[in-house]
């Protein structure tokens, strides 16, 4: 997204860094949620 690009455009800007760090945390939590569901379904199939 455009917010992620702002980190590379203005790496020294505190506001942009805060926005990107918040988005990255959301992405990590989303990936963990998908991963946990994937593991849950695969364990049920076995």
LONULUM-403944 format. One record per residue: residue number from 1; residue in three letters; x, y, z of N, C-alpha, C in turn. Coordinates in nm, 3 decimals, decimal comma. Example, Ala and Ser with C-alpha at 12.3 -4.5 7.8 and 13.67 -1.06 7.14 Angstrom:
BEGIN
i	aa	nu	nv	nw	cau	cav	caw	cu	cv	cw
1	ala	1,319	-0,569	0,780	1,230	-0,450	0,780	1,320	-0,330	0,780
2	ser	1,285	-0,225	0,708	1,367	-0,106	0,714	1,290	0,003	0,787
This chain:
BEGIN
i	aa	nu	nv	nw	cau	cav	caw	cu	cv	cw
1	unk	0,084	-0,120	0,000	0,000	0,000	0,000	0,087	0,124	0,000
2	unk	0,026	0,239	-0,015	0,102	0,363	-0,021	0,169	0,392	0,113
3	unk	0,106	0,348	0,223	0,163	0,371	0,356	0,294	0,295	0,372
4	unk	0,302	0,175	0,314	0,424	0,096	0,324	0,537	0,162	0,246
5	unk	0,503	0,225	0,132	0,604	0,288	0,047	0,663	0,411	0,117
6	unk	0,584	0,478	0,201	0,632	0,599	0,268	0,751	0,568	0,357
7	unk	0,764	0,447	0,407	0,878	0,410	0,490	1,006	0,420	0,410
8	unk	1,003	0,377	0,284	1,122	0,381	0,200	1,146	0,522	0,144
9	unk	1,038	0,600	0,130	1,054	0,737	0,079	1,109	0,829	0,188
10	unk	1,058	0,814	0,310	1,102	0,898	0,422	1,134	0,809	0,543
11	unk	1,246	0,738	0,541	1,281	0,645	0,648	1,310	0,717	0,780
12	unk	1,346	0,846	0,774	1,381	0,920	0,895	1,261	0,994	0,954
13	unk	1,147	0,987	0,887	1,028	1,057	0,937	0,960	0,972	1,044
14	unk	0,943	1,028	1,163	0,883	0,953	1,273	0,740	0,912	1,245
15	unk	0,660	1,003	1,185	0,520	0,973	1,159	0,506	0,858	1,061
16	unk	0,582	0,860	0,952	0,574	0,755	0,852	0,620	0,622	0,912
17	unk	0,722	0,629	0,997	0,773	0,506	1,058	0,669	0,447	1,151
18	unk	0,596	0,533	1,224	0,492	0,484	1,314	0,379	0,417	1,235
19	unk	0,339	0,480	1,125	0,231	0,426	1,043	0,269	0,289	0,987
20	unk	0,392	0,278	0,936	0,437	0,153	0,876	0,454	0,046	0,982
21	unk	0,505	0,084	1,100	0,525	-0,015	1,206	0,391	-0,071	1,252
22	unk	0,289	0,015	1,258	0,155	-0,031	1,296	0,100	-0,125	1,190
23	unk	0,120	-0,090	1,062	0,071	-0,177	0,955	0,145	-0,310	0,956
24	unk	0,276	-0,306	0,981	0,354	-0,430	0,982	0,308	-0,520	1,095
25	unk	0,271	-0,462	1,209	0,221	-0,542	1,321	0,089	-0,607	1,282
26	unk	0,004	-0,532	1,211	-0,124	-0,588	1,167	-0,101	-0,701	1,068
27	unk	-0,002	-0,685	0,979	0,028	-0,788	0,880	0,081	-0,913	0,950
28	unk	0,168	-0,895	1,051	0,223	-1,009	1,124	0,113	-1,084	1,198
29	unk	0,023	-1,010	1,264	-0,086	-1,074	1,337	-0,179	-1,147	1,240
30	unk	-0,201	-1,089	1,122	-0,287	-1,152	1,022	-0,222	-1,280	0,971
31	unk	-0,090	-1,276	0,947	-0,019	-1,395	0,901	-0,023	-1,505	1,007
32	unk	-0,008	-1,467	1,134	-0,013	-1,565	1,242	-0,152	-1,627	1,251
33	unk	-0,255	-1,545	1,229	-0,392	-1,596	1,234	-0,415	-1,697	1,122
34	unk	-0,370	-1,664	1,001	-0,385	-1,755	0,887	-0,304	-1,882	0,909
35	unk	-0,182	-1,866	0,963	-0,096	-1,981	0,987	-0,157	-2,074	1,091
36	unk	-0,212	-2,016	1,198	-0,272	-2,098	1,303	-0,394	-2,173	1,250
37	unk	-0,473	-2,107	1,167	-0,590	-2,174	1,108	-0,546	-2,285	1,013
38	unk	-0,440	-2,259	0,936	-0,389	-2,359	0,843	-0,340	-2,482	0,918
39	unk	-0,265	-2,459	1,026	-0,215	-2,571	1,107	-0,332	-2,645	1,172
40	unk	-0,434	-2,571	1,215	-0,550	-2,633	1,279	-0,622	-2,726	1,182
41	unk	-0,641	-2,680	1,058	-0,711	-2,763	0,959	-0,627	-2,883	0,918
42	unk	-0,495	-2,864	0,904	-0,410	-2,976	0,863	-0,404	-3,081	0,973
43	unk	-0,405	-3,039	1,098	-0,403	-3,135	1,209	-0,534	-3,212	1,214
44	unk	-0,644	-3,147	1,177	-0,773	-3,215	1,176	-0,780	-3,317	1,063
45	unk	-0,714	-3,288	0,952	-0,717	-3,380	0,838	-0,636	-3,506	0,867
46	unk	-0,530	-3,490	0,945	-0,445	-3,607	0,974	-0,519	-3,703	1,066
